[in-house]
């Protein structure tokens, strides 16, 4: 999943965390065409590391201009809540589709 200019990063505050924890498998329609790839899960990194990396990604490469008003950076304290809602990469793809509607 491309990181620069990707509006999917801002579908919901939790969506990028689900992608990092579970990976994603879906046909993604992006600015330059469609991509059908699987992103692997990174569920072995800590909640603090996930929050740090995503905070960087969400504010880099002009992504901060895509952020809706009031959308906060991921909070490491939400990690256990999201980890408890286990899903596989195709489930994250389905979550993405539901958020796009």
Beta strands, then each sheet from edge to edge (+ up, - down):
strand 1: 24-30
strand 2: 33-39
sheet 1: 1+ 2-
end
